[in-house]
């Protein structure tokens, strides 16, 4: 029997992934002294630099947990507007001995120096800088208007509790997830919430997944940068345990993103898109 292979699988398999180490530790054991003066065994989250290269041109150094460096690197470069053609990617080389990740592509970016020159310091943790290509194409983004139930939000928030493994073990990290209804399809933790977003964006891009029927969950603030990255992933619903900034709200209104913040337990605040939500569990 001949098994069919999807075009997406062929495309991903055509990219050469090279990594010097299979895995780096996400946490390490340490000693701490508690409020009673007692020595206790604890874990802390690892944080390591990863310098991103595009065709051997250094682009940026990210501070990361290091869980999925290939996806993080690809997602970052795509979200920043440095690459856009998956079919032209040749290889991703991660070398933890020198803390680097190099993407080799046949795609030619003639304005790379201009993009690197146009940088903005942001409120993001773990990154804090966006480049000239980041804002390109926002006016062309057209997101669907999803229907969402209050009971689905509650169920999703309940299911999220089974994740956040590094946070539960050591703290000091953010978590982000791609969800469909109440199901978590993928979840990533990193020292910066934008690293986690870019990692998921890289995975979605490699697998050519559509975001139109997805919900994006994050533990971090809904800043302008977060809203833009989720919009570029084609995801129309953004759900956060934290708060929202004015520019994040303005962009969500502009691009039609349902924006839900302060979501924890049975509490949430809908800052945009409340008309799409059916409040079916208000009295439960």
N, C-alpha and C positions, 0 to 999 in steps of 0.2 A: 504493500500500500504506500502510495506516495503522499507525504504530508505537505500541505501548502505552507509557504512561508510568507508572512506579510511583508509589504514593501518597507514598513517601519523597521522590522527586525533586520532586514537586509541592510538598511541604511545604518543602523546602530552597529551591526557587525562589521561594516566597512571601515569603521573608525578604530584605530589602534589605540588601546588604552594600556599605558605602561606605568607601573607604580613600584618604587623601590622597596616598599614595605606593604604587606597586605593590610595592616591595620596599625594605628597608633592608639595608645590608651586615651580614653575620654576622661577618666578620673584617676587620681592617685591618692593613696592612703597617707594621712598626716596625723600628727598629734595636736590636740588643742586643750586649753584649760577652761573649764566651765565656770559658772558664777559661784560655785562652791569651792573653787580652787582645786578641783579634781582634774587629773589628766585623762582625757577621753580620746578614743580612736575615731577619726572622722575621715571623710573624703572631700577633696576639692576638685572642681572642674579644671581640666587642662586648658591652657590657652597658648597657642603657638602661631608664629607668623607664617603666612603663605604668600610668597611673591608671585604674582600672576604675570606671565609673559605671553604676548601674542606674536607669533613668528619671531620669537627670541627678542622682541622689544618689550622691556619692562613696562607694565601698565600701572600696577598698584600693589601694595602689600596689605593683605587682609589679616586681621587677628581672628583666629577660628579655633573651634574645638577639634576639627580635623576629621569628622566622621565620614564625609563624602566629598573629598576635595575635587574630584573630576566634575561632578554635577555643580558644585559651588562655582568653580571657575567658569564653566560654560554658561551657567545662568547669569553670573555677574557680567561677563563680556557681552552677552546678548542684551540684557536689560540696559546696559550702558550704551548700546548702539554700536559696539565695535565689530560684532559679527551678526549675520542674519541668515546665512545660507547653510543649512545642515548638510546638504549634499556635497559641499566643498570642504568639509572638515576632514583632515587626514589623521591626526593623532592628538591625544592628550597625555602628557608625560608628567607624572607627579614624582618628585624626588624629595622625600622627607629628610635626606641627609643634608640637603642645602635649602630646605624649606621653600620649594618652588613648584609651580605648576605651569607647564608650557603648552599652549594650544597652537598647533600647526594647521594652517588652512590655506587653500588656494584662493580664498576670497581676498580681493584687493581693497583695502581701505585707504583711499588717496588722501582723505582729510584727517588721518589719525593724529597728526601733530596739532592740528587746530582743535580737535576734540580734547586732547590732553591739556591744551593751554586754557580751555574754557572749563574751569572746574569750580564747583561750589561746595563749601563746607556745610554739611547738613547736621540735623539733630540725631542722626543714626548712630547706634552703638555698634562697635566692631568694624565700621567702615568710616562714615563721616564725610565722604566726598563723592559727588557725582560729576560726570564729565559732559562735554558739549552735546553728545548724541542722546543723552538721557531723555530730553524733553521732545525729541523729534517724533512726529507721527501721532501725538495725542489727539489732535483734532480729527483723525481718521478712525479712532476707536469707537465702535458702536456695540454696546453691550445689550444683551437681552434683558427683559424685565421678568424676573422669576416670581413665582408664587411660593410663599414660604409659610409654614404653620408654626405657631407658637410652641405647640407640642413637639415639633421636630427640633426646634432650638433647644428645648429642655433635654430631649433625648441625646442630642449631640453633645451638649455640655456634660452630661452624665458619662457618656462614653469616653470623652477626652481624659477623664480621671485615670483611665487605665494606661495612659501614656506618660510623657514627661519623666522618663526613667532617670536621666542624668540629673534633672532638677530635684527629684525626690532623693537621690543619692548624695548630691553635693551642692545643689543650688547654683546660683550665679550664671544661669543660662536662660535663653528664651526658647520657646517651642512654637512651631508652625505646622499646620496640617492642611492637606487637601481633602475635602469631605464631599460626599454626595448624600443628601438628606442627612440621616443621623449616623452614617457610616464614615469612619476615618479611612481613607484610601492610602494615605502616606503621611508620615509624621517625621519631622526633623528637628533636632535641637542644636543650638550653637550659642557661642558667647554673645553674638549680636543677632538681633531679630532679622536684620537685612541679609545676613549670611544664610539664615534658615530659609528665607524667601527665595533667594537666588538659587539655593540648592534644589528646592522643589521646582523652580522655574526651569533649571537645567534638565531635571528628570522629565518634566512634561514635554520639553522641546525635543529631547532625544526620542521619546516615545510618541511624539506627535499627538499628544492627547488634547482634546478640546476642553475648554474651561467653561463652556456655556451653561452647563448643568451642575456646576460645582460651587461649594462654599469654601472660602479660605478662612482658617482660624489662626489667630496669633495671640500670644501672651503679651505682646508689645503694644506700644502706642500706635495709633492710627495717624501717622504723620503724612505729609504730602508724598514723601518718597515711598512709603508703604502702599498708599492708594495707587500711585502710578505703576508700581511693579505688579500689583495684582491686576490692574486694568490691562497691562501688557500681556498678562497670562490669559486674558479673556474671561476672567472669573467675575460674575456680577454681584456676589454677596461677600462682604468682608465682616468678620465677626471677631471681636477682641475682648480679652479679659480686662484690658486697660482702657485708657481714655482716648480722646480724639483732639486733634489740633484744628484751628480755624482753617488753615490752608488745606488740610486733609479733607475737611468737610466741604469746602468750596469745590475741590476737584471731584469728590464723589458726586456732588450735585451736577457738576458739568458733564461727567461721563456716565451718569446713571447707575452708580453703584449703591446698592443697599448697604447702609453703614450702621452696624450694630456694635455698641461699645459697653463697657462695664458689665460684661456678661459673665456671671458666675452663679452657680446654683440655680435659683429661680428668679434671678434679677437680670434685667438687661435694659438698655436705653437705645431706641432706634432714632438715630440722628438724621437719616435720610432713607426714604423708601418704605415708610410705615404703611402706606396704602397697599403694598403688595403682601402684607402679612395678615394671615387669618388668626385672630386671637381666640383660639379654641380651647385654651386651658387656663383661662384667667381665674376661674373659680375652683380649680382643682386643689 
